[in-house]
Amino acid sequence: MAIGKGTKKGKKINQNKKKLVDPFIRKEWYNIKAPNSFTVRKIGRTFVSKTSGKNIASENLKGRIIDVSLADLNNNEHQAFRIIKLRVDDVQGKDCITNFHGMDFTTDKIRSLVRKWQTLIETNVEVRTTDGYTLRLFAVGFTKRRPNHIKKTCYCKSSQARLIRKKMNDIIVREASTCDIKGLFEKFVPETIGRQIEKECHGIYPIQNVYLFKAKVIKRPKTDLTKLADLHSGGDTREDVGEAIANAYDEKDKDAEGESTLVSEPATEEK
C-alpha cells in the first residue's frame, strides 16, 4: 500500500455555528383600520420588521394591499362573494390607515352565473372619478327569456350584443364619473349600476344578473392626508368579537338562589 493512503482523518466540528433565533423577535404588529363605510373598522393585524437604521417600519407598511371579504366588513354573510381590496396609505401610531384599492368577485360566484342557452355579454371601461382616481371597471350580463318566449334558448344577435355593450359602457361612465372613489364603492354593494343597465337595455334585449364584478385602480392621485382623515373620521372602531353566549350553569345558580330566597322569607300571619 502506498504511504499516506488509507488513513482517514476525523472531520473537524465547527464550533462557531450561529444560534437559531426566532424571526418574529425582530417583528412588531400593527392594527389595520378600514374606512368608515364599513360596519367593522378593525379588520386584523399585520407585522413588519422593526425600525433599524434607514429601514423604517412605517415606510415599509405603506403600499401594502389587504384583501378582505365584504361579509367580514359588514357582518353580513350574504355578501361573502365580494372581495374588497384595501391599500395602506398612512401609518398613525400602531394603526394602518387604509383606502379603497379594488374589488373582485369570488370564482364560485362567477361560475354560478354562467349557464347554458343564454348569451354572455361582458365589457370593461376606464373611468375617472371626481377626486382623480382612474379605474378600470368590468361588467357582465346575461340574456333572459321574454314572458311569452317559446324557444328553449334565448340567444341574442351579435348586433344586439354590441348595442348592449355600448349602452353598458355609457351607463358605467356616467355613474362613475360623477362621484368620488368612496361613493363609487358604495354603489357596488346595492348594485344600483347593474339595475340601471337592466332597465335601460330592456328595449334592446332583456338581460339579467348584471354585475360590476371587478374594479382595478390604475392611477391614483397623491395621498391627501386631509381626505384620508375624513374617510376614517367618526364611525365605530370596534372589532368583530362575536356575541356573548349565556352559561347554562350560571342560569341554574341564579334559579337556585331565587328559590332559596323565596324559602328563607318568613311567612307573615294576618291577625
C-alpha positions as a Python dict, from the first residue, in 0.01 Angstrom:
ca = {
    (1, 'M'): (0, 0, 0),
    (2, 'A'): (129, 348, -85),
    (3, 'I'): (237, 567, 200),
    (4, 'G'): (-27, 815, 317),
    (5, 'K'): (-324, 632, 167),
    (6, 'G'): (-597, 459, 361),
    (7, 'T'): (-566, 679, 668),
    (8, 'K'): (-895, 862, 740),
    (9, 'K'): (-880, 1181, 934),
    (10, 'G'): (-1177, 1275, 1154),
    (11, 'K'): (-1392, 1569, 1046),
    (12, 'K'): (-1343, 1888, 1243),
    (13, 'I'): (-1656, 2005, 1423),
    (14, 'N'): (-1741, 2367, 1354),
    (15, 'Q'): (-1798, 2515, 1696),
    (16, 'N'): (-1875, 2864, 1565),
    (17, 'K'): (-2228, 2784, 1437),
    (18, 'K'): (-2484, 3064, 1458),
    (19, 'K'): (-2758, 3019, 1715),
    (20, 'L'): (-3110, 2986, 1574),
    (21, 'V'): (-3314, 3297, 1657),
    (22, 'D'): (-3691, 3323, 1624),
    (23, 'P'): (-3750, 3565, 1331),
    (24, 'F'): (-4062, 3711, 1499),
    (25, 'I'): (-3846, 3864, 1773),
    (26, 'R'): (-3745, 4131, 1520),
    (27, 'K'): (-4108, 4198, 1415),
    (28, 'E'): (-4375, 4430, 1552),
    (29, 'W'): (-4754, 4419, 1499),
    (30, 'Y'): (-4982, 4691, 1362),
    (31, 'N'): (-5364, 4715, 1353),
    (32, 'I'): (-5542, 4751, 1016),
    (33, 'K'): (-5826, 5007, 1005),
    (34, 'A'): (-6090, 5006, 730),
    (35, 'P'): (-6271, 5322, 606),
    (36, 'N'): (-6588, 5438, 783),
    (37, 'S'): (-6811, 5300, 504),
    (38, 'F'): (-6800, 4958, 672),
    (39, 'T'): (-6950, 4829, 997),
    (40, 'V'): (-6631, 4665, 1131),
    (41, 'R'): (-6337, 4903, 1131),
    (42, 'K'): (-6058, 4699, 1293),
    (43, 'I'): (-6022, 4413, 1045),
    (44, 'G'): (-5698, 4248, 1150),
    (45, 'R'): (-5328, 4286, 1223),
    (46, 'T'): (-5010, 4276, 1019),
    (47, 'F'): (-4643, 4257, 1113),
    (48, 'V'): (-4332, 4429, 985),
    (49, 'S'): (-3962, 4433, 1071),
    (50, 'K'): (-3870, 4679, 1345),
    (51, 'T'): (-3707, 5009, 1255),
    (52, 'S'): (-3330, 4974, 1227),
    (53, 'G'): (-3110, 5241, 1070),
    (54, 'K'): (-3256, 5361, 741),
    (55, 'N'): (-3508, 5073, 733),
    (56, 'I'): (-3819, 5246, 875),
    (57, 'A'): (-4112, 5021, 967),
    (58, 'S'): (-4390, 5270, 879),
    (59, 'E'): (-4249, 5326, 530),
    (60, 'N'): (-4237, 4950, 467),
    (61, 'L'): (-4606, 4922, 557),
    (62, 'K'): (-4723, 5188, 311),
    (63, 'G'): (-4848, 5040, -15),
    (64, 'R'): (-4948, 4701, 127),
    (65, 'I'): (-5265, 4553, -24),
    (66, 'I'): (-5515, 4374, 203),
    (67, 'D'): (-5791, 4150, 62),
    (68, 'V'): (-6097, 4132, 289),
    (69, 'S'): (-6434, 3968, 237),
    (70, 'L'): (-6726, 4212, 247),
    (71, 'A'): (-6907, 3966, 475),
    (72, 'D'): (-6642, 4030, 743),
    (73, 'L'): (-6654, 4407, 692),
    (74, 'N'): (-7034, 4437, 719),
    (75, 'N'): (-7120, 4133, 935),
    (76, 'N'): (-7340, 4001, 655),
    (77, 'E'): (-7271, 3650, 524),
    (78, 'H'): (-7481, 3711, 210),
    (79, 'Q'): (-7206, 3946, 81),
    (80, 'A'): (-6928, 3686, 111),
    (81, 'F'): (-6884, 3659, -268),
    (82, 'R'): (-6744, 4014, -290),
    (83, 'I'): (-6377, 4074, -205),
    (84, 'I'): (-6269, 4429, -119),
    (85, 'K'): (-5906, 4535, -167),
    (86, 'L'): (-5767, 4800, 68),
    (87, 'R'): (-5432, 4978, 42),
    (88, 'V'): (-5229, 5114, 336),
    (89, 'D'): (-5181, 5486, 268),
    (90, 'D'): (-5065, 5609, 608),
    (91, 'V'): (-4948, 5483, 948),
    (92, 'Q'): (-5056, 5659, 1269),
    (93, 'G'): (-4904, 5514, 1582),
    (94, 'K'): (-4983, 5143, 1570),
    (95, 'D'): (-5272, 5181, 1320),
    (96, 'C'): (-5251, 5128, 942),
    (97, 'I'): (-5490, 5372, 769),
    (98, 'T'): (-5629, 5216, 451),
    (99, 'N'): (-5807, 5341, 140),
    (100, 'F'): (-6005, 5171, -138),
    (101, 'H'): (-5791, 4993, -396),
    (102, 'G'): (-6017, 4749, -584),
    (103, 'M'): (-6295, 4493, -580),
    (104, 'D'): (-6341, 4142, -716),
    (105, 'F'): (-6586, 3850, -713),
    (106, 'T'): (-6504, 3502, -590),
    (107, 'T'): (-6461, 3236, -859),
    (108, 'D'): (-6756, 3028, -741),
    (109, 'K'): (-6994, 3326, -773),
    (110, 'I'): (-6892, 3399, -1134),
    (111, 'R'): (-6918, 3033, -1232),
    (112, 'S'): (-7263, 3004, -1076),
    (113, 'L'): (-7391, 3281, -1308),
    (114, 'V'): (-7279, 3115, -1633),
    (115, 'R'): (-7545, 2879, -1773),
    (116, 'K'): (-7645, 2719, -2100),
    (117, 'W'): (-7896, 2852, -2355),
    (118, 'Q'): (-7818, 3220, -2296),
    (119, 'T'): (-7572, 3482, -2426),
    (120, 'L'): (-7298, 3619, -2201),
    (121, 'I'): (-7222, 3988, -2259),
    (122, 'E'): (-6902, 4121, -2099),
    (123, 'T'): (-6734, 4460, -2119),
    (124, 'N'): (-6475, 4678, -1948),
    (125, 'V'): (-6423, 5052, -1948),
    (126, 'E'): (-6186, 5305, -1787),
    (127, 'V'): (-6341, 5582, -1578),
    (128, 'R'): (-6207, 5880, -1385),
    (129, 'T'): (-6365, 5983, -1055),
    (130, 'T'): (-6406, 6338, -931),
    (131, 'D'): (-6114, 6303, -686),
    (132, 'G'): (-5863, 6199, -956),
    (133, 'Y'): (-5868, 5816, -943),
    (134, 'T'): (-5861, 5622, -1270),
    (135, 'L'): (-6029, 5281, -1251),
    (136, 'R'): (-6096, 5000, -1494),
    (137, 'L'): (-6442, 4851, -1431),
    (138, 'F'): (-6551, 4510, -1561),
    (139, 'A'): (-6921, 4429, -1610),
    (140, 'V'): (-7108, 4115, -1710),
    (141, 'G'): (-7469, 4042, -1803),
    (142, 'F'): (-7678, 3755, -1941),
    (143, 'T'): (-7977, 3744, -2171),
    (144, 'K'): (-8307, 3611, -2034),
    (145, 'R'): (-8630, 3470, -2175),
    (146, 'R'): (-8920, 3701, -2252),
    (147, 'P'): (-9256, 3639, -2080),
    (148, 'N'): (-9410, 3467, -2389),
    (149, 'H'): (-9088, 3300, -2502),
    (150, 'I'): (-9141, 2962, -2670),
    (151, 'K'): (-8785, 2866, -2768),
    (152, 'K'): (-8562, 2680, -2527),
    (153, 'T'): (-8274, 2919, -2594),
    (154, 'C'): (-8258, 3297, -2551),
    (155, 'Y'): (-7958, 3390, -2766),
    (156, 'C'): (-7936, 3749, -2891),
    (157, 'K'): (-7790, 3867, -3222),
    (158, 'S'): (-7432, 3994, -3237),
    (159, 'S'): (-7564, 4339, -3336),
    (160, 'Q'): (-7784, 4344, -3024),
    (161, 'A'): (-7488, 4236, -2809),
    (162, 'R'): (-7284, 4528, -2949),
    (163, 'L'): (-7562, 4775, -2870),
    (164, 'I'): (-7599, 4638, -2516),
    (165, 'R'): (-7222, 4653, -2464),
    (166, 'K'): (-7213, 5018, -2579),
    (167, 'K'): (-7507, 5102, -2354),
    (168, 'M'): (-7335, 4936, -2057),
    (169, 'N'): (-7018, 5140, -2115),
    (170, 'D'): (-7215, 5468, -2136),
    (171, 'I'): (-7405, 5398, -1812),
    (172, 'I'): (-7091, 5297, -1620),
    (173, 'V'): (-6901, 5610, -1732),
    (174, 'R'): (-7199, 5830, -1647),
    (175, 'E'): (-7246, 5685, -1299),
    (176, 'A'): (-6877, 5661, -1205),
    (177, 'S'): (-6754, 5998, -1331),
    (178, 'T'): (-6996, 6197, -1112),
    (179, 'C'): (-6875, 6071, -771),
    (180, 'D'): (-6555, 6014, -575),
    (181, 'I'): (-6399, 5672, -513),
    (182, 'K'): (-6583, 5627, -182),
    (183, 'G'): (-6920, 5698, -345),
    (184, 'L'): (-6836, 5462, -631),
    (185, 'F'): (-6755, 5174, -396),
    (186, 'E'): (-7079, 5240, -207),
    (187, 'K'): (-7267, 5191, -537),
    (188, 'F'): (-7117, 4844, -585),
    (189, 'V'): (-7290, 4680, -288),
    (190, 'P'): (-7659, 4757, -367),
    (191, 'E'): (-7591, 4705, -743),
    (192, 'T'): (-7751, 5035, -843),
    (193, 'I'): (-7547, 5047, -1165),
    (194, 'G'): (-7642, 4689, -1257),
    (195, 'R'): (-8015, 4757, -1210),
    (196, 'Q'): (-7987, 5075, -1418),
    (197, 'I'): (-7823, 4876, -1702),
    (198, 'E'): (-8101, 4613, -1690),
    (199, 'K'): (-8366, 4885, -1707),
    (200, 'E'): (-8215, 5080, -1999),
    (201, 'C'): (-8115, 4773, -2205),
    (202, 'H'): (-8456, 4606, -2181),
    (203, 'G'): (-8568, 4764, -2510),
    (204, 'I'): (-8275, 4609, -2699),
    (205, 'Y'): (-8295, 4261, -2541),
    (206, 'P'): (-8397, 4158, -2186),
    (207, 'I'): (-8092, 4090, -1968),
    (208, 'Q'): (-8045, 3969, -1610),
    (209, 'N'): (-7773, 3915, -1346),
    (210, 'V'): (-7585, 4232, -1442),
    (211, 'Y'): (-7291, 4287, -1208),
    (212, 'L'): (-6980, 4501, -1186),
    (213, 'F'): (-6766, 4204, -1090),
    (214, 'K'): (-6422, 4367, -1087),
    (215, 'A'): (-6267, 4708, -1026),
    (216, 'K'): (-5897, 4790, -1059),
    (217, 'V'): (-5730, 5118, -961),
    (218, 'I'): (-5494, 5207, -1246),
    (219, 'K'): (-5385, 5557, -1141),
    (220, 'R'): (-5422, 5731, -809),
    (221, 'P'): (-5351, 6092, -708),
    (222, 'K'): (-5101, 6193, -444),
    (223, 'T'): (-5211, 6088, -96),
    (224, 'D'): (-5411, 6370, 66),
    (225, 'L'): (-5397, 6322, 444),
    (226, 'T'): (-5697, 6554, 497),
    (227, 'K'): (-5925, 6346, 273),
    (228, 'L'): (-5785, 6027, 427),
    (229, 'A'): (-5873, 6160, 774),
    (230, 'D'): (-6228, 6238, 656),
    (231, 'L'): (-6254, 5882, 523),
    (232, 'H'): (-6174, 5748, 871),
    (233, 'S'): (-6346, 6011, 1084),
    (234, 'G'): (-6630, 5908, 1316),
    (235, 'G'): (-6795, 5568, 1296),
    (236, 'D'): (-6748, 5271, 1522),
    (237, 'T'): (-6395, 5139, 1568),
    (238, 'R'): (-6494, 4818, 1740),
    (239, 'E'): (-6357, 4477, 1649),
    (240, 'D'): (-6563, 4179, 1541),
    (241, 'V'): (-6553, 3987, 1868),
    (242, 'G'): (-6874, 3785, 1824),
    (243, 'E'): (-7175, 3759, 2053),
    (244, 'A'): (-7180, 3664, 2419),
    (245, 'I'): (-7317, 3316, 2496),
    (246, 'A'): (-7510, 3262, 2818),
    (247, 'N'): (-7367, 2997, 3050),
    (248, 'A'): (-7616, 2725, 3145),
    (249, 'Y'): (-7453, 2675, 3486),
    (250, 'D'): (-7486, 3043, 3576),
    (251, 'E'): (-7857, 3034, 3493),
    (252, 'K'): (-7906, 2725, 3716),
    (253, 'D'): (-7721, 2901, 4001),
    (254, 'K'): (-7942, 3208, 3965),
    (255, 'D'): (-8257, 2992, 3971),
    (256, 'A'): (-8132, 2812, 4282),
    (257, 'E'): (-8058, 3145, 4456),
    (258, 'G'): (-8405, 3270, 4366),
    (259, 'E'): (-8568, 2961, 4516),
    (260, 'S'): (-8360, 2986, 4836),
    (261, 'T'): (-8462, 3349, 4889),
    (262, 'L'): (-8827, 3256, 4848),
    (263, 'V'): (-8797, 2977, 5107),
    (264, 'S'): (-8599, 3188, 5357),
    (265, 'E'): (-8861, 3467, 5370),
    (266, 'P'): (-9076, 3426, 5685),
    (267, 'A'): (-9447, 3391, 5642),
    (268, 'T'): (-9650, 3676, 5790),
    (269, 'E'): (-9972, 3582, 5964),
    (270, 'E'): (-10274, 3803, 5937),
    (271, 'K'): (-10442, 3897, 6261),
}
